[in-house]
Amino acid sequence: MTHGERAAMRAFGRQEQTADEDVRALFGQSTAVFAKFTGPAHVVETANAAFQATFGENGQGLGTLLDEVYRTGEPRTDRDVRVVLGSGPHEREVSFDLTCEPRRGATGEVHGVRVIGVETTQVKHAQRLMAEHRALLEQIARQAPLAEVLDGMARCIEELAPVELYVSVLLADPDGLHLRHGAAPSLPAFYNEAIDGIATGEGVGSCGTAAHRREPVIVTDIATDPFWDDFRDLAGRAGLGSCWSTPILARDGSLLGTFAMYHPAARAPRDNDFALIRVFAGTAALAIERHHNEVARQAAEARAESARAALAAAVRAERELRAEAERRADAAAELTTRMQAAAAAQAGAPHPELCQLGGQAGCTAAAELKVADSWGDSAWGCPAHVEEVLIHVRSVFIAGEELGGLAAYLNR
């Protein structure tokens, strides 16, 4: 395991431990209920306020349970007893674990029932949320795509939160001056498109301001908050009443993005809301930072591979140049040998005194070699001009007999 991987695993462990602590506080204290009933008609003798608020003054919905315990004299525990609270749009279902015990008189006869219970709704939510959160952390550890992690996180929060809300994650540009769409599965597409690329700055909605300040910005009523002056109509069309935004920061304090929770109505956060924000803002930070590290690693590997390819190409080119230089040196040596042999062979033949290959400028060197081409032109020249002719003029060779003159070359 590399140093970077070990650091990532330590961060993973710290995030999981911190998240567990916050998750335990997410839904507040569980509601405890208590009541005493007397007689077969189960008349309430005493009950705490939580019991009365949940089951009513007469213990509505508990008649069958109370009858059985009163009749048999045996205690009974029922788990996940479902109770519907409120009505209409405010209706919600809660669950309780209830223990019913018989109340006995001095002679042992049953004269009533005692009920003790605790609401398990919050515990169930917290357990599911912890399971989903661990699954997200495992996704991050497996380096799942960032968009997949953030979208899954948003949907998890929206599904498990006790009230209706919409989650949005915006990602900071490298310069930290703008925010880009990251995830917002339940917000309207037109809204996501409109805020994609918003600037970070004071008064730029909740998210732009939170990113600028590097601290949470809680807007409880979008309809009246000045931060939303430029976006109020947009939020109204999207049906948004409040927005709580938290900056997502890397371990070095740099801006990674923002985590926002919207509600359809004006609403102020409670302690459990802040716990939820801490859990998932930290999770988002871990996912985004891990993504940035992976992108940087891939870019570094690509640069290294490019450098290796460039080096290999340079080595090949250097080898080819060296081979070409060696071929040229061999050819030059061979040409010199041939010229020397030809000069010796032609020394006794009649020939002009001076080089004829100097062109219009002329050449005062002694003529030593005769060259010719396949068209029958020939001339005598000094070794330097003969070598130049052999290199630059096509179809020229060292002549062994009179063949005429190299007209084109001589008249250059």
Secondary structure, DSSP 8 states (H G I E B T S, - for coil): --HHHHHHHHHHHHHHHHHHHHHHTTT-S--EEEEEEETTTTEEEEE-HHHHHHHTTTTTT-HHHHHHHHHH---EEEEEEEEEES-GGG-EEEEEEEEEEEEE-TTS-EEEEEEEEEE-HHHHHHHHHHHHHHHHHHHHHTT--HHHHHHHHHHHHHHHSSS--EEEEEEE-TTSSEEEEEE-TTS-HHHHHHHTTEE--TTSHHHHHHHHHTS-EEES-TTT-GGGTTTHHHHHHHT--EEEEEEEE-TTS-EEEEEEEEESS-----HHHHHHHHHHHHHHHHHHHHHHHHHHHHHHHHHHHHHHHHHHHHHHHHHHHHHHHHHHHHHHHHHHHHHHHHHHHHTTS---SB-S-SGGG---SB--EEEEETTS-EEEE-HHHHHHHHHHSTTEEE-SS-----HHHHT-
